[in-house]
Amino acid sequence: MLVLIKGGRVIDPGNLDGIMDILIKDGKISEIKEHGSKLKAQSSKLKVIDASGKIVTPGLIDMHVHLREPGHEYKETIESGCLSAAYGGFTAICPMPNTNPVNDNGQITEYILKKAGIADTVRVYPVAAISKGLNGKSLCEYGELKEAGAIALSDDGYPVRDSQLMRRAMEYAKGFSMPIISHCEDLNLAANGVVNEGAVATSMGLAGIPNAAESIMVMRDIALCELTESRLHIAHVSTKESVQAIRNAKKRGVKVTAETAPHYFTLTEDAIKGYNTNTKMNPPLRSSQDREAIWEGLADGTIDIIATDHAPHSYIEKEVEFDQAANGIIGLETSVSLSLKLVHDGVISLTGLIEKMSTNPARIIGIENGIKIGYSADITIIDPDLSYKIDSGKFQSLSRNTPFNGWDMKGKAVLTMVGGKIIFEEMVSANRKP
């Protein structure tokens, strides 16, 4: 079957930006022409997708998700997580290794890829562990992990506390052209903290985590990256000090990239008032000054990527006392809408948003992704003006731990295509509620 996507604004940063028609044949992009031009699309099996008023982009990629399988399938499975990603507009995701057992050997990596193949929805690029069992004591076999299909290395959500081990990890990973993704946290400074250190924490009687617990480790890992001339990616940046450290490092030519998540540029520590455990995460929600620094980092390119840190938990882990609740929220099905608010508010351009959610992740993990003739038809269609209300009860994820339930949003992913196959479709007219 041939597929024709017509009349949408096609944006592939650095490559295309215009009202165009795209012809897809045998799962690949066959033709790209200005809208209205004649395409070789004569076929009784032609499926036409009218993308008028919508944005057509290379498939979105989430570099930081937790799929919970193997080990905690009651929170999320590979199948449900992949479907959640597709409904959120993502064609590819990178699951972190903190499963049970940990993804620290080729067998677990292969298991994840096998289950993703059975799900047959979005592409899965596993992130394997830096250290065996995430214990920070001995390194994994990176060659084995890469051969099995791992694309990066991380001990998320644990820091590698031993600086010498982190140095060796960077040197070892460099030999296999694999980036290290660092969860930057000084556990001694964070201690028993559960929220951002400050007046809000004090007024609520909760132990705080200072900004320095993150930024000190960001600075250490940047120094090790500079020493080893390796590739470093900083996960879930939340503080103004971290943004500044990354900005300065980039100016020096250090091979560091960074991500933040929608909750860090949308919410502040004020959201925890009322003890809603769906606002408890690590790093914690920070101050309004930190949020402004995140905005600035996104705008000037200091922060390369928007990732969700999708962290499913059941009510068992969340419906408890605030300081006992598990950290994290789900984000795959809300990320596009929350990120589009940055565009609507003038923080970044639409092209800049696509760079951070598609182009840059593809570059960092080393995969082919774009709207080019001969490329696999991994495509996301976004309706930037679609008004709707977030309803977590309709999510594909097995978990419901989101602070955004009930929010009125403008803009949404309405079609996700992987290899020419439509995984999710909700094409509706602009300004109409689905």
Buried (B, 14 or more C-beta within 10 A) or exposed (E): EBBBBBBBBBBBBEEBBEBBBBBBBEBBBBBBBEBEEEBEBEEEEEEEBEBEBBBBBBBBBBBBBBBBBBEBBEBBBBBBBBBBBBBBBBBBBBBBBBBEEBBBBBEBBBBBBEBBEEBEBBBBBBBBBBBBEBEBEEBBBBEBBBEBBBBBBBBBBBBBBEEEBBBBBBBBBBEEEBBBBBBBBBEEBBEEBBBBBBEBBEEBEBBBBBBBBBBBBBBBBBBBBBEBEBBBBBBBBBBBBBBBBBBEBBEEEBBBBBBBBBBBBBBBBEBBEEEEBBBBBBBBBBBEEBBBBBBBBBBEBBBBBBBBBBBBBBEEBBEEEBBEBBBBBBBBBBBBBBBBBBBEEEBBBBBBBBBBBBBBBBBBBEBEBBBBEEBBBBBBBBBBBBBBEBEBEEBBBBBBBBBBBEBEBBBBBBBBBBBBBBBBEBBEEEEEEE
